[in-house]
Amino acid sequence: MTDSDICALCGGKLLEGFTELVLKAGDELAVIKRVPALVCKCCHEAYLTPDVSERVDQVMREYRAGKRLARPIAAGEVELEVSG
Ligand SMILES: [Zn+2]
């Protein structure tokens, strides 16, 4: 463990996990799911590693260039699991 495993916002511990990114490509929004990230276990802020950031940039370049097809999502799509 190093200082880089500590959340810059709240000082919480970062754990390996996944996050979702919402990125703008022109007038469209692209959602990238299951992006590997370090996620703060306290405030859930997600931190991308330089490698992952680079990969996301590459995917977005391909998306903007029309080389990558996006699965359409409904605006306002909500998934909420209520237990109990
Ligand atoms: Zn935090």
PDB file of the backbone (N, CA, C, O) and the ligand in Angstrom, with CONECT records:
HET     ZN  A 101       1
ATOM      1  N   MET A   1       0.835  -1.200   0.000  1.00  0.00           N
ATOM      2  CA  MET A   1       0.000   0.000   0.000  1.00  0.00           C
ATOM      3  C   MET A   1       0.879   1.263   0.000  1.00  0.00           C
ATOM      4  O   MET A   1       1.856   1.340   0.744  1.00  0.00           O
ATOM      5  N   THR A   2       0.536   2.221  -0.813  1.00  0.00           N
ATOM      6  CA  THR A   2       1.255   3.494  -0.864  1.00  0.00           C
ATOM      7  C   THR A   2       0.248   4.617  -0.693  1.00  0.00           C
ATOM      8  O   THR A   2      -0.950   4.373  -0.547  1.00  0.00           O
ATOM      9  N   ASP A   3       0.740   5.851  -0.711  1.00  0.00           N
ATOM     10  CA  ASP A   3      -0.148   7.002  -0.592  1.00  0.00           C
ATOM     11  C   ASP A   3      -1.134   7.082  -1.746  1.00  0.00           C
ATOM     12  O   ASP A   3      -2.200   7.685  -1.620  1.00  0.00           O
ATOM     13  N   SER A   4      -0.777   6.472  -2.873  1.00  0.00           N
ATOM     14  CA  SER A   4      -1.660   6.556  -4.026  1.00  0.00           C
ATOM     15  C   SER A   4      -2.892   5.668  -3.853  1.00  0.00           C
ATOM     16  O   SER A   4      -3.805   5.700  -4.678  1.00  0.00           O
ATOM     17  N   ASP A   5      -2.916   4.884  -2.789  1.00  0.00           N
ATOM     18  CA  ASP A   5      -4.082   4.046  -2.524  1.00  0.00           C
ATOM     19  C   ASP A   5      -5.064   4.727  -1.577  1.00  0.00           C
ATOM     20  O   ASP A   5      -5.981   4.094  -1.053  1.00  0.00           O
ATOM     21  N   ILE A   6      -4.857   6.023  -1.366  1.00  0.00           N
ATOM     22  CA  ILE A   6      -5.718   6.781  -0.469  1.00  0.00           C
ATOM     23  C   ILE A   6      -6.512   7.805  -1.281  1.00  0.00           C
ATOM     24  O   ILE A   6      -5.965   8.485  -2.150  1.00  0.00           O
ATOM     25  N   CYS A   7      -7.798   7.901  -0.989  1.00  0.00           N
ATOM     26  CA  CYS A   7      -8.671   8.846  -1.691  1.00  0.00           C
ATOM     27  C   CYS A   7      -8.225  10.286  -1.424  1.00  0.00           C
ATOM     28  O   CYS A   7      -8.003  10.686  -0.281  1.00  0.00           O
ATOM     29  N   ALA A   8      -8.100  11.056  -2.520  1.00  0.00           N
ATOM     30  CA  ALA A   8      -7.678  12.453  -2.381  1.00  0.00           C
ATOM     31  C   ALA A   8      -8.792  13.313  -1.795  1.00  0.00           C
ATOM     32  O   ALA A   8      -8.530  14.385  -1.250  1.00  0.00           O
ATOM     33  N   LEU A   9     -10.014  12.853  -1.904  1.00  0.00           N
ATOM     34  CA  LEU A   9     -11.144  13.650  -1.419  1.00  0.00           C
ATOM     35  C   LEU A   9     -11.409  13.455   0.065  1.00  0.00           C
ATOM     36  O   LEU A   9     -11.609  14.419   0.804  1.00  0.00           O
ATOM     37  N   CYS A  10     -11.409  12.196   0.493  1.00  0.00           N
ATOM     38  CA  CYS A  10     -11.825  11.947   1.876  1.00  0.00           C
ATOM     39  C   CYS A  10     -10.796  11.156   2.679  1.00  0.00           C
ATOM     40  O   CYS A  10     -10.979  10.940   3.877  1.00  0.00           O
ATOM     41  N   GLY A  11      -9.712  10.723   2.026  1.00  0.00           N
ATOM     42  CA  GLY A  11      -8.709   9.966   2.751  1.00  0.00           C
ATOM     43  C   GLY A  11      -9.070   8.507   2.964  1.00  0.00           C
ATOM     44  O   GLY A  11      -8.381   7.781   3.682  1.00  0.00           O
ATOM     45  N   GLY A  12     -10.155   8.088   2.335  1.00  0.00           N
ATOM     46  CA  GLY A  12     -10.594   6.701   2.458  1.00  0.00           C
ATOM     47  C   GLY A  12      -9.686   5.766   1.679  1.00  0.00           C
ATOM     48  O   GLY A  12      -8.855   6.199   0.880  1.00  0.00           O
ATOM     49  N   LYS A  13      -9.861   4.484   1.927  1.00  0.00           N
ATOM     50  CA  LYS A  13      -9.033   3.482   1.272  1.00  0.00           C
ATOM     51  C   LYS A  13      -9.570   3.181  -0.130  1.00  0.00           C
ATOM     52  O   LYS A  13     -10.779   3.079  -0.336  1.00  0.00           O
ATOM     53  N   LEU A  14      -8.652   3.040  -1.086  1.00  0.00           N
ATOM     54  CA  LEU A  14      -9.058   2.711  -2.448  1.00  0.00           C
ATOM     55  C   LEU A  14      -8.966   1.209  -2.665  1.00  0.00           C
ATOM     56  O   LEU A  14      -7.976   0.570  -2.307  1.00  0.00           O
ATOM     57  N   LEU A  15     -10.008   0.665  -3.252  1.00  0.00           N
ATOM     58  CA  LEU A  15     -10.051  -0.759  -3.549  1.00  0.00           C
ATOM     59  C   LEU A  15     -10.202  -0.957  -5.048  1.00  0.00           C
ATOM     60  O   LEU A  15     -10.812  -0.140  -5.738  1.00  0.00           O
ATOM     61  N   GLU A  16      -9.637  -2.056  -5.543  1.00  0.00           N
ATOM     62  CA  GLU A  16      -9.788  -2.333  -6.963  1.00  0.00           C
ATOM     63  C   GLU A  16     -11.226  -2.693  -7.261  1.00  0.00           C
ATOM     64  O   GLU A  16     -11.835  -3.507  -6.567  1.00  0.00           O
ATOM     65  N   GLY A  17     -11.759  -2.079  -8.297  1.00  0.00           N
ATOM     66  CA  GLY A  17     -13.147  -2.346  -8.650  1.00  0.00           C
ATOM     67  C   GLY A  17     -13.427  -1.843 -10.049  1.00  0.00           C
ATOM     68  O   GLY A  17     -12.529  -1.744 -10.885  1.00  0.00           O
ATOM     69  N   PHE A  18     -14.682  -1.527 -10.288  1.00  0.00           N
ATOM     70  CA  PHE A  18     -15.086  -1.056 -11.609  1.00  0.00           C
ATOM     71  C   PHE A  18     -15.953   0.184 -11.464  1.00  0.00           C
ATOM     72  O   PHE A  18     -16.628   0.377 -10.453  1.00  0.00           O
ATOM     73  N   THR A  19     -15.919   1.018 -12.490  1.00  0.00           N
ATOM     74  CA  THR A  19     -16.784   2.185 -12.502  1.00  0.00           C
ATOM     75  C   THR A  19     -17.400   2.326 -13.883  1.00  0.00           C
ATOM     76  O   THR A  19     -17.042   1.602 -14.811  1.00  0.00           O
ATOM     77  N   GLU A  20     -18.325   3.260 -14.011  1.00  0.00           N
ATOM     78  CA  GLU A  20     -18.907   3.590 -15.310  1.00  0.00           C
ATOM     79  C   GLU A  20     -18.517   5.008 -15.647  1.00  0.00           C
ATOM     80  O   GLU A  20     -18.531   5.889 -14.788  1.00  0.00           O
ATOM     81  N   LEU A  21     -18.169   5.223 -16.898  1.00  0.00           N
ATOM     82  CA  LEU A  21     -17.819   6.569 -17.337  1.00  0.00           C
ATOM     83  C   LEU A  21     -18.864   7.061 -18.314  1.00  0.00           C
ATOM     84  O   LEU A  21     -19.296   6.315 -19.193  1.00  0.00           O
ATOM     85  N   VAL A  22     -19.276   8.311 -18.170  1.00  0.00           N
ATOM     86  CA  VAL A  22     -20.151   8.951 -19.147  1.00  0.00           C
ATOM     87  C   VAL A  22     -19.325  10.026 -19.832  1.00  0.00           C
ATOM     88  O   VAL A  22     -18.885  10.984 -19.196  1.00  0.00           O
ATOM     89  N   LEU A  23     -19.118   9.862 -21.129  1.00  0.00           N
ATOM     90  CA  LEU A  23     -18.252  10.773 -21.869  1.00  0.00           C
ATOM     91  C   LEU A  23     -19.028  11.394 -23.015  1.00  0.00           C
ATOM     92  O   LEU A  23     -19.911  10.767 -23.600  1.00  0.00           O
ATOM     93  N   LYS A  24     -18.688  12.621 -23.323  1.00  0.00           N
ATOM     94  CA  LYS A  24     -19.356  13.318 -24.397  1.00  0.00           C
ATOM     95  C   LYS A  24     -18.567  13.166 -25.681  1.00  0.00           C
ATOM     96  O   LYS A  24     -17.357  13.388 -25.714  1.00  0.00           O
ATOM     97  N   ALA A  25     -19.268  12.785 -26.739  1.00  0.00           N
ATOM     98  CA  ALA A  25     -18.649  12.688 -28.056  1.00  0.00           C
ATOM     99  C   ALA A  25     -19.500  13.514 -29.000  1.00  0.00           C
ATOM    100  O   ALA A  25     -20.499  13.026 -29.527  1.00  0.00           O
ATOM    101  N   GLY A  26     -19.111  14.767 -29.219  1.00  0.00           N
ATOM    102  CA  GLY A  26     -19.947  15.658 -30.007  1.00  0.00           C
ATOM    103  C   GLY A  26     -21.246  15.900 -29.262  1.00  0.00           C
ATOM    104  O   GLY A  26     -21.232  16.315 -28.103  1.00  0.00           O
ATOM    105  N   ASP A  27     -22.380  15.642 -29.928  1.00  0.00           N
ATOM    106  CA  ASP A  27     -23.686  15.845 -29.290  1.00  0.00           C
ATOM    107  C   ASP A  27     -24.152  14.599 -28.562  1.00  0.00           C
ATOM    108  O   ASP A  27     -25.212  14.603 -27.937  1.00  0.00           O
ATOM    109  N   GLU A  28     -23.377  13.546 -28.637  1.00  0.00           N
ATOM    110  CA  GLU A  28     -23.809  12.288 -28.045  1.00  0.00           C
ATOM    111  C   GLU A  28     -23.089  12.004 -26.734  1.00  0.00           C
ATOM    112  O   GLU A  28     -21.971  12.457 -26.488  1.00  0.00           O
ATOM    113  N   LEU A  29     -23.764  11.256 -25.932  1.00  0.00           N
ATOM    114  CA  LEU A  29     -23.133  10.781 -24.716  1.00  0.00           C
ATOM    115  C   LEU A  29     -22.817   9.307 -24.892  1.00  0.00           C
ATOM    116  O   LEU A  29     -23.653   8.538 -25.366  1.00  0.00           O
ATOM    117  N   ALA A  30     -21.635   8.923 -24.518  1.00  0.00           N
ATOM    118  CA  ALA A  30     -21.262   7.514 -24.564  1.00  0.00           C
ATOM    119  C   ALA A  30     -21.013   7.041 -23.140  1.00  0.00           C
ATOM    120  O   ALA A  30     -20.333   7.701 -22.355  1.00  0.00           O
ATOM    121  N   VAL A  31     -21.571   5.900 -22.831  1.00  0.00           N
ATOM    122  CA  VAL A  31     -21.365   5.326 -21.508  1.00  0.00           C
ATOM    123  C   VAL A  31     -20.435   4.127 -21.661  1.00  0.00           C
ATOM    124  O   VAL A  31     -20.715   3.211 -22.434  1.00  0.00           O
ATOM    125  N   ILE A  32     -19.352   4.138 -20.937  1.00  0.00           N
ATOM    126  CA  ILE A  32     -18.443   2.998 -20.945  1.00  0.00           C
ATOM    127  C   ILE A  32     -18.620   2.270 -19.623  1.00  0.00           C
ATOM    128  O   ILE A  32     -18.382   2.822 -18.548  1.00  0.00           O
ATOM    129  N   LYS A  33     -19.042   1.020 -19.730  1.00  0.00           N
ATOM    130  CA  LYS A  33     -19.325   0.255 -18.522  1.00  0.00           C
ATOM    131  C   LYS A  33     -18.140  -0.597 -18.109  1.00  0.00           C
ATOM    132  O   LYS A  33     -17.270  -0.909 -18.922  1.00  0.00           O
ATOM    133  N   ARG A  34     -18.116  -0.962 -16.860  1.00  0.00           N
ATOM    134  CA  ARG A  34     -17.098  -1.853 -16.309  1.00  0.00           C
ATOM    135  C   ARG A  34     -15.682  -1.390 -16.639  1.00  0.00           C
ATOM    136  O   ARG A  34     -14.876  -2.144 -17.185  1.00  0.00           O
ATOM    137  N   VAL A  35     -15.402  -0.152 -16.302  1.00  0.00           N
ATOM    138  CA  VAL A  35     -14.053   0.378 -16.458  1.00  0.00           C
ATOM    139  C   VAL A  35     -13.269   0.051 -15.191  1.00  0.00           C
ATOM    140  O   VAL A  35     -13.671   0.447 -14.097  1.00  0.00           O
ATOM    141  N   PRO A  36     -12.152  -0.667 -15.326  1.00  0.00           N
ATOM    142  CA  PRO A  36     -11.358  -0.986 -14.135  1.00  0.00           C
ATOM    143  C   PRO A  36     -10.865   0.296 -13.478  1.00  0.00           C
ATOM    144  O   PRO A  36     -10.340   1.181 -14.154  1.00  0.00           O
ATOM    145  N   ALA A  37     -11.028   0.395 -12.195  1.00  0.00           N
ATOM    146  CA  ALA A  37     -10.635   1.614 -11.489  1.00  0.00           C
ATOM    147  C   ALA A  37     -10.367   1.296 -10.032  1.00  0.00           C
ATOM    148  O   ALA A  37     -10.735   0.236  -9.524  1.00  0.00           O
ATOM    149  N   LEU A  38      -9.719   2.239  -9.378  1.00  0.00           N
ATOM    150  CA  LEU A  38      -9.605   2.163  -7.926  1.00  0.00           C
ATOM    151  C   LEU A  38     -10.751   2.990  -7.356  1.00  0.00           C
ATOM    152  O   LEU A  38     -10.887   4.174  -7.667  1.00  0.00           O
ATOM    153  N   VAL A  39     -11.557   2.374  -6.539  1.00  0.00           N
ATOM    154  CA  VAL A  39     -12.764   3.029  -6.041  1.00  0.00           C
ATOM    155  C   VAL A  39     -12.644   3.225  -4.535  1.00  0.00           C
ATOM    156  O   VAL A  39     -12.319   2.294  -3.798  1.00  0.00           O
ATOM    157  N   CYS A  40     -12.910   4.439  -4.095  1.00  0.00           N
ATOM    158  CA  CYS A  40     -12.858   4.746  -2.668  1.00  0.00           C
ATOM    159  C   CYS A  40     -13.987   4.017  -1.953  1.00  0.00           C
ATOM    160  O   CYS A  40     -15.145   4.076  -2.365  1.00  0.00           O
ATOM    161  N   LYS A  41     -13.629   3.333  -0.878  1.00  0.00           N
ATOM    162  CA  LYS A  41     -14.675   2.569  -0.208  1.00  0.00           C
ATOM    163  C   LYS A  41     -15.561   3.467   0.666  1.00  0.00           C
ATOM    164  O   LYS A  41     -16.607   3.032   1.148  1.00  0.00           O
ATOM    165  N   CYS A  42     -15.140   4.710   0.865  1.00  0.00           N
ATOM    166  CA  CYS A  42     -15.951   5.636   1.668  1.00  0.00           C
ATOM    167  C   CYS A  42     -16.875   6.477   0.792  1.00  0.00           C
ATOM    168  O   CYS A  42     -18.089   6.462   0.992  1.00  0.00           O
ATOM    169  N   CYS A  43     -16.316   7.221  -0.187  1.00  0.00           N
ATOM    170  CA  CYS A  43     -17.150   8.143  -0.959  1.00  0.00           C
ATOM    171  C   CYS A  43     -17.405   7.647  -2.379  1.00  0.00           C
ATOM    172  O   CYS A  43     -18.130   8.288  -3.139  1.00  0.00           O
ATOM    173  N   HIS A  44     -16.812   6.506  -2.740  1.00  0.00           N
ATOM    174  CA  HIS A  44     -17.033   5.870  -4.041  1.00  0.00           C
ATOM    175  C   HIS A  44     -16.498   6.670  -5.218  1.00  0.00           C
ATOM    176  O   HIS A  44     -16.881   6.426  -6.362  1.00  0.00           O
ATOM    177  N   GLU A  45     -15.625   7.614  -4.948  1.00  0.00           N
ATOM    178  CA  GLU A  45     -14.921   8.297  -6.038  1.00  0.00           C
ATOM    179  C   GLU A  45     -14.051   7.267  -6.748  1.00  0.00           C
ATOM    180  O   GLU A  45     -13.395   6.450  -6.102  1.00  0.00           O
ATOM    181  N   ALA A  46     -14.047   7.308  -8.075  1.00  0.00           N
ATOM    182  CA  ALA A  46     -13.271   6.338  -8.842  1.00  0.00           C
ATOM    183  C   ALA A  46     -12.029   7.002  -9.420  1.00  0.00           C
ATOM    184  O   ALA A  46     -12.096   8.114  -9.944  1.00  0.00           O
ATOM    185  N   TYR A  47     -10.916   6.325  -9.322  1.00  0.00           N
ATOM    186  CA  TYR A  47      -9.646   6.825  -9.858  1.00  0.00           C
ATOM    187  C   TYR A  47      -9.166   5.876 -10.942  1.00  0.00           C
ATOM    188  O   TYR A  47      -9.035   4.672 -10.720  1.00  0.00           O
ATOM    189  N   LEU A  48      -8.906   6.437 -12.126  1.00  0.00           N
ATOM    190  CA  LEU A  48      -8.405   5.609 -13.219  1.00  0.00           C
ATOM    191  C   LEU A  48      -6.891   5.609 -13.206  1.00  0.00           C
ATOM    192  O   LEU A  48      -6.258   6.618 -12.899  1.00  0.00           O
ATOM    193  N   THR A  49      -6.323   4.470 -13.542  1.00  0.00           N
ATOM    194  CA  THR A  49      -4.870   4.421 -13.707  1.00  0.00           C
ATOM    195  C   THR A  49      -4.526   5.039 -15.063  1.00  0.00           C
ATOM    196  O   THR A  49      -5.377   5.096 -15.950  1.00  0.00           O
ATOM    197  N   PRO A  50      -3.281   5.503 -15.229  1.00  0.00           N
ATOM    198  CA  PRO A  50      -2.883   6.084 -16.519  1.00  0.00           C
ATOM    199  C   PRO A  50      -3.135   5.131 -17.689  1.00  0.00           C
ATOM    200  O   PRO A  50      -3.556   5.562 -18.762  1.00  0.00           O
ATOM    201  N   ASP A  51      -2.882   3.851 -17.483  1.00  0.00           N
ATOM    202  CA  ASP A  51      -3.120   2.866 -18.545  1.00  0.00           C
ATOM    203  C   ASP A  51      -4.576   2.840 -18.966  1.00  0.00           C
ATOM    204  O   ASP A  51      -4.893   2.813 -20.156  1.00  0.00           O
ATOM    205  N   VAL A  52      -5.461   2.848 -17.970  1.00  0.00           N
ATOM    206  CA  VAL A  52      -6.888   2.774 -18.266  1.00  0.00           C
ATOM    207  C   VAL A  52      -7.365   4.074 -18.927  1.00  0.00           C
ATOM    208  O   VAL A  52      -8.171   4.041 -19.857  1.00  0.00           O
ATOM    209  N   SER A  53      -6.862   5.216 -18.443  1.00  0.00           N
ATOM    210  CA  SER A  53      -7.230   6.498 -19.046  1.00  0.00           C
ATOM    211  C   SER A  53      -6.863   6.523 -20.524  1.00  0.00           C
ATOM    212  O   SER A  53      -7.626   6.997 -21.366  1.00  0.00           O
ATOM    213  N   GLU A  54      -5.675   6.001 -20.815  1.00  0.00           N
ATOM    214  CA  GLU A  54      -5.201   5.971 -22.186  1.00  0.00           C
ATOM    215  C   GLU A  54      -6.108   5.096 -23.055  1.00  0.00           C
ATOM    216  O   GLU A  54      -6.430   5.440 -24.193  1.00  0.00           O
ATOM    217  N   ARG A  55      -6.507   3.965 -22.489  1.00  0.00           N
ATOM    218  CA  ARG A  55      -7.378   3.027 -23.196  1.00  0.00           C
ATOM    219  C   ARG A  55      -8.752   3.669 -23.444  1.00  0.00           C
ATOM    220  O   ARG A  55      -9.344   3.494 -24.509  1.00  0.00           O
ATOM    221  N   VAL A  56      -9.245   4.410 -22.452  1.00  0.00           N
ATOM    222  CA  VAL A  56     -10.535   5.097 -22.602  1.00  0.00           C
ATOM    223  C   VAL A  56     -10.434   6.149 -23.709  1.00  0.00           C
ATOM    224  O   VAL A  56     -11.340   6.276 -24.533  1.00  0.00           O
ATOM    225  N   ASP A  57      -9.325   6.905 -23.726  1.00  0.00           N
ATOM    226  CA  ASP A  57      -9.124   7.896 -24.781  1.00  0.00           C
ATOM    227  C   ASP A  57      -9.143   7.239 -26.151  1.00  0.00           C
ATOM    228  O   ASP A  57      -9.725   7.757 -27.104  1.00  0.00           O
ATOM    229  N   GLN A  58      -8.491   6.084 -26.224  1.00  0.00           N
ATOM    230  CA  GLN A  58      -8.423   5.372 -27.498  1.00  0.00           C
ATOM    231  C   GLN A  58      -9.810   4.919 -27.943  1.00  0.00           C
ATOM    232  O   GLN A  58     -10.172   5.057 -29.112  1.00  0.00           O
ATOM    233  N   VAL A  59     -10.580   4.379 -27.001  1.00  0.00           N
ATOM    234  CA  VAL A  59     -11.938   3.923 -27.323  1.00  0.00           C
ATOM    235  C   VAL A  59     -12.783   5.099 -27.805  1.00  0.00           C
ATOM    236  O   VAL A  59     -13.548   4.969 -28.761  1.00  0.00           O
ATOM    237  N   MET A  60     -12.644   6.252 -27.138  1.00  0.00           N
ATOM    238  CA  MET A  60     -13.440   7.412 -27.525  1.00  0.00           C
ATOM    239  C   MET A  60     -13.030   7.945 -28.895  1.00  0.00           C
ATOM    240  O   MET A  60     -13.871   8.418 -29.661  1.00  0.00           O
ATOM    241  N   ARG A  61     -11.736   7.869 -29.200  1.00  0.00           N
ATOM    242  CA  ARG A  61     -11.299   8.287 -30.536  1.00  0.00           C
ATOM    243  C   ARG A  61     -11.925   7.384 -31.594  1.00  0.00           C
ATOM    244  O   ARG A  61     -12.390   7.861 -32.630  1.00  0.00           O
ATOM    245  N   GLU A  62     -11.937   6.076 -31.330  1.00  0.00           N
ATOM    246  CA  GLU A  62     -12.534   5.124 -32.268  1.00  0.00           C
ATOM    247  C   GLU A  62     -14.032   5.365 -32.381  1.00  0.00           C
ATOM    248  O   GLU A  62     -14.607   5.267 -33.466  1.00  0.00           O
ATOM    249  N   TYR A  63     -14.655   5.679 -31.258  1.00  0.00           N
ATOM    250  CA  TYR A  63     -16.093   5.929 -31.256  1.00  0.00           C
ATOM    251  C   TYR A  63     -16.424   7.150 -32.101  1.00  0.00           C
ATOM    252  O   TYR A  63     -17.342   7.119 -32.921  1.00  0.00           O
ATOM    253  N   ARG A  64     -15.663   8.236 -31.892  1.00  0.00           N
ATOM    254  CA  ARG A  64     -15.902   9.475 -32.644  1.00  0.00           C
ATOM    255  C   ARG A  64     -15.654   9.257 -34.128  1.00  0.00           C
ATOM    256  O   ARG A  64     -16.313   9.872 -34.966  1.00  0.00           O
ATOM    257  N   ALA A  65     -14.706   8.383 -34.457  1.00  0.00           N
ATOM    258  CA  ALA A  65     -14.362   8.123 -35.847  1.00  0.00           C
ATOM    259  C   ALA A  65     -15.343   7.126 -36.473  1.00  0.00           C
ATOM    260  O   ALA A  65     -15.223   6.791 -37.652  1.00  0.00           O
ATOM    261  N   GLY A  66     -16.298   6.660 -35.693  1.00  0.00           N
ATOM    262  CA  GLY A  66     -17.297   5.741 -36.219  1.00  0.00           C
ATOM    263  C   GLY A  66     -16.815   4.316 -36.346  1.00  0.00           C
ATOM    264  O   GLY A  66     -17.466   3.486 -36.980  1.00  0.00           O
ATOM    265  N   LYS A  67     -15.673   4.028 -35.743  1.00  0.00           N
ATOM    266  CA  LYS A  67     -15.122   2.680 -35.854  1.00  0.00           C
ATOM    267  C   LYS A  67     -15.694   1.754 -34.793  1.00  0.00           C
ATOM    268  O   LYS A  67     -15.519   0.536 -34.843  1.00  0.00           O
ATOM    269  N   ARG A  68     -16.376   2.354 -33.842  1.00  0.00           N
ATOM    270  CA  ARG A  68     -16.863   1.547 -32.739  1.00  0.00           C
ATOM    271  C   ARG A  68     -18.354   1.793 -32.596  1.00  0.00           C
ATOM    272  O   ARG A  68     -18.787   2.936 -32.451  1.00  0.00           O
ATOM    273  N   LEU A  69     -19.136   0.734 -32.635  1.00  0.00           N
ATOM    274  CA  LEU A  69     -20.577   0.879 -32.533  1.00  0.00           C
ATOM    275  C   LEU A  69     -20.990   0.887 -31.072  1.00  0.00           C
ATOM    276  O   LEU A  69     -20.548   0.062 -30.271  1.00  0.00           O
ATOM    277  N   ALA A  70     -21.835   1.826 -30.755  1.00  0.00           N
ATOM    278  CA  ALA A  70     -22.328   1.895 -29.386  1.00  0.00           C
ATOM    279  C   ALA A  70     -23.707   1.248 -29.326  1.00  0.00           C
ATOM    280  O   ALA A  70     -24.512   1.362 -30.251  1.00  0.00           O
ATOM    281  N   ARG A  71     -23.947   0.583 -28.239  1.00  0.00           N
ATOM    282  CA  ARG A  71     -25.267   0.026 -27.997  1.00  0.00           C
ATOM    283  C   ARG A  71     -26.143   1.184 -27.500  1.00  0.00           C
ATOM    284  O   ARG A  71     -25.814   1.828 -26.504  1.00  0.00           O
ATOM    285  N   PRO A  72     -27.258   1.447 -28.194  1.00  0.00           N
ATOM    286  CA  PRO A  72     -28.082   2.573 -27.761  1.00  0.00           C
ATOM    287  C   PRO A  72     -28.675   2.326 -26.380  1.00  0.00           C
ATOM    288  O   PRO A  72     -29.070   1.209 -26.044  1.00  0.00           O
ATOM    289  N   ILE A  73     -28.727   3.368 -25.606  1.00  0.00           N
ATOM    290  CA  ILE A  73     -29.384   3.256 -24.313  1.00  0.00           C
ATOM    291  C   ILE A  73     -30.504   4.278 -24.257  1.00  0.00           C
ATOM    292  O   ILE A  73     -30.431   5.331 -24.891  1.00  0.00           O
ATOM    293  N   ALA A  74     -31.530   3.965 -23.504  1.00  0.00           N
ATOM    294  CA  ALA A  74     -32.633   4.892 -23.350  1.00  0.00           C
ATOM    295  C   ALA A  74     -32.197   6.023 -22.428  1.00  0.00           C
ATOM    296  O   ALA A  74     -31.530   5.800 -21.417  1.00  0.00           O
ATOM    297  N   ALA A  75     -32.581   7.226 -22.792  1.00  0.00           N
ATOM    298  CA  ALA A  75     -32.286   8.357 -21.912  1.00  0.00           C
ATOM    299  C   ALA A  75     -33.079   8.183 -20.630  1.00  0.00           C
ATOM    300  O   ALA A  75     -34.258   7.828 -20.656  1.00  0.00           O
ATOM    301  N   GLY A  76     -32.443   8.427 -19.549  1.00  0.00           N
ATOM    302  CA  GLY A  76     -33.129   8.303 -18.269  1.00  0.00           C
ATOM    303  C   GLY A  76     -33.257   6.866 -17.806  1.00  0.00           C
ATOM    304  O   GLY A  76     -33.993   6.566 -16.866  1.00  0.00           O
ATOM    305  N   GLU A  77     -32.530   5.974 -18.478  1.00  0.00           N
ATOM    306  CA  GLU A  77     -32.563   4.580 -18.071  1.00  0.00           C
ATOM    307  C   GLU A  77     -32.060   4.437 -16.636  1.00  0.00           C
ATOM    308  O   GLU A  77     -30.991   4.931 -16.277  1.00  0.00           O
ATOM    309  N   VAL A  78     -32.842   3.765 -15.851  1.00  0.00           N
ATOM    310  CA  VAL A  78     -32.505   3.643 -14.442  1.00  0.00           C
ATOM    311  C   VAL A  78     -32.593   2.189 -14.026  1.00  0.00           C
ATOM    312  O   VAL A  78     -33.557   1.492 -14.342  1.00  0.00           O
ATOM    313  N   GLU A  79     -31.584   1.749 -13.321  1.00  0.00           N
ATOM    314  CA  GLU A  79     -31.667   0.424 -12.738  1.00  0.00           C
ATOM    315  C   GLU A  79     -31.617   0.584 -11.235  1.00  0.00           C
ATOM    316  O   GLU A  79     -30.636   1.086 -10.687  1.00  0.00           O
ATOM    317  N   LEU A  80     -32.651   0.167 -10.586  1.00  0.00           N
ATOM    318  CA  LEU A  80     -32.705   0.318  -9.145  1.00  0.00           C
ATOM    319  C   LEU A  80     -33.231  -0.966  -8.538  1.00  0.00           C
ATOM    320  O   LEU A  80     -34.349  -1.408  -8.806  1.00  0.00           O
ATOM    321  N   GLU A  81     -32.388  -1.539  -7.721  1.00  0.00           N
ATOM    322  CA  GLU A  81     -32.825  -2.751  -7.042  1.00  0.00           C
ATOM    323  C   GLU A  81     -33.199  -2.411  -5.620  1.00  0.00           C
ATOM    324  O   GLU A  81     -32.391  -1.915  -4.835  1.00  0.00           O
ATOM    325  N   VAL A  82     -34.441  -2.692  -5.316  1.00  0.00           N
ATOM    326  CA  VAL A  82     -34.919  -2.395  -3.970  1.00  0.00           C
ATOM    327  C   VAL A  82     -35.118  -3.709  -3.224  1.00  0.00           C
ATOM    328  O   VAL A  82     -35.858  -4.588  -3.663  1.00  0.00           O
ATOM    329  N   SER A  83     -34.463  -3.816  -2.124  1.00  0.00           N
ATOM    330  CA  SER A  83     -34.634  -5.044  -1.342  1.00  0.00           C
ATOM    331  C   SER A  83     -35.424  -4.749  -0.078  1.00  0.00           C
ATOM    332  O   SER A  83     -35.329  -3.667   0.502  1.00  0.00           O
ATOM    333  N   GLY A  84     -36.171  -5.696   0.316  1.00  0.00           N
ATOM    334  CA  GLY A  84     -36.963  -5.553   1.537  1.00  0.00           C
ATOM    335  C   GLY A  84     -38.200  -4.852   1.220  1.00  0.00           C
ATOM    336  O   GLY A  84     -39.023  -4.620   2.105  1.00  0.00           O
TER     337      GLY A  84
HETATM  338 ZN    ZN A 101     -13.159   9.024  -0.797  1.00  0.00          ZN2+
END
